[in-house]
Amino acid sequence: MSYRLAVAGMFHETNTYAVQCTGPTTFEQFEVNIGQSILERHRGVRDQLGGVLDGADYYGFTVVPVYDALANPSGTIAADAYEKLKRELLAALAAELPVDAVALSVHGAGTVDGTDDLEADLARAVRELVGPEVRIVAVLDLHGNISDEMADLYDLMLGVHLYPHTDFYERGFELIGLLARLLNGEIEPVIHVEHIPMLLPTSTTDPGAPAAAMNDVCAAIAEMPGILDCTVFHGFPYTDVPGVGMTVVCTTDGNEAVARLSAQKVAAWIWQHREDFRPETHSPELALKLALQTEGGPVVINDTADNSGGGAPGDGTHVLRAFLEADLNHAVFGSIFDPSVANAAHRAGVGATIQVSLGGKHDALHGEPLEITVYVKCLTDGKIILTSPMGAGLKLDMGRCARLVVGGLDIVVASHSVQTIDPSIFLLHGIDVKTYRIVGLKSSQHFRAGFRDLAAAIVTADSPGLTSLRAELFEHTRLARPMWPLDQTAMYADG
């Protein structure tokens, strides 16, 4: 029997603190794909829907592409924007009924003005439309703030295990394999969500990191008989909602008690090792000093506090200012978001020398503009196809870009705010980062997928910004307290 699988979604990682900097997220900020355009965007791409689509082909599903909306991480979604997106999604889905299952592309940390839990609200609306017999499933981002209500509404919800999220594709494929077993009556999933009172800084799962050891504990649980999945969700600490925080989600074949006890075992290990996750932070100046003391190259310095992949504006200047003041040679920084400077370079043309006011356009938190004289080395349209394990095959448009030179420093300026996760961003501008001594880029952890194998060392620079590793510096007015590391009185007691 060929089951009909509807594919739909609304994917957004919401940084509620970004509203003061960039304003609420509007309908126009979402890229909407309907019908066949969903297949065109995601087939052959290493993302969650790419995995879902290939999994559906493998297991013999009939794919019904419906409606998919995606926006870059940003501020709280405006209520009217969400209502319009939801209305359009439900109408498109209604036109394709009946279906046997709905695969929703959702993040897990979506927040709307007036609706704290986008993922639960959307699933509830889908459930009301399709009825109780249709299965609703999803692969969620590792940074989802997972609620108990989500566990009630989704028949299956897997999370990625890795950060960088290089396993989104595999988890999407795995989801469809479990869905096939569910529809065939082979399993009856039971989901338990165990909450841990922790705000986890963005923590890589690369080998040797505390989060890698945490994943090993989770993986051992997942191998036990009767357990279908066990995932640790790091949570998204830049969303000020009551449900923010870490969770362990365990799914078993019909055994709620085993799901609960297994999740609690992983949660207890995490809590006992919580101090291992406290980040060591370096100012931009100290990070640069440490990088210059490292033998060989390139040494990657990542600007973690101005990560557009977490809702920051991408035009922060704290780290780039330190590069300029150090008068570096054989150094490159990219990219910084400033369409006005990119356009000025395009008007001037290659070979021109111009005076610019670079970055710092959004607020003082991320640094003041840099008043510098630059040489225009290269101009591009900013269009590439990602090649790193993080989203390989995805078309990325950075808008008009320029390679500017100041002394021994190359700077890539982009017209769209993008996280630097792939060396192709530099290659487009004639820059082979392997030949540079210092490589500066804006990203918290995803850059590791594209740069860790070519870097002699990685040094993280933290500074004031909307994605600083120091989550305790943010004003938390709505989350449940006490919460580690905000409160040393925070406690976790299983059961």
Secondary structure, 3 states (H helix, E strand, C coil): CCCEEEEEEEECCECHHHHHHHCCECHHHCEEEECHHHHHHHCCCCCHHHHHHHHHHHCCCEEEEEEEEECCCECCECHHHHHHHHHHHHHHHHCCCCCCEEEEECCCCCCECCECCHHHHHHHHHHHHHCCCCEEEEEECCCCCCCHHHHHHCCEEEECCCCCCCCHHHHHHHHHHHHHHHHCCCCCEEEEEEEECECCCCCCCCCCCHHHHHHHHHHHHHCCCCEEEEEEECCCCCCCCCCCCEEEEEEEECCHHHHHHHHHHHHHHHHHCHHHHCCCCCCHHHHHHHHHCCCCCCEEEEEHHHCHHHCCCCCCCHHHHHHHHCCCCCEEEEEEECHHHHHHHHHHCCCCEEEEEECCCCCCCCCCCEEEEEEEEEEECCEEECCCCCCCCCEEECCCEEEEEECCEEEEEECCCCCCCCCHHHHCCCCCHHHCCEEEECCCCCCHHHHCCCCCEEEEECCCCCCCCCHHHCCCCCCCCCCECCCCCCCCCCC
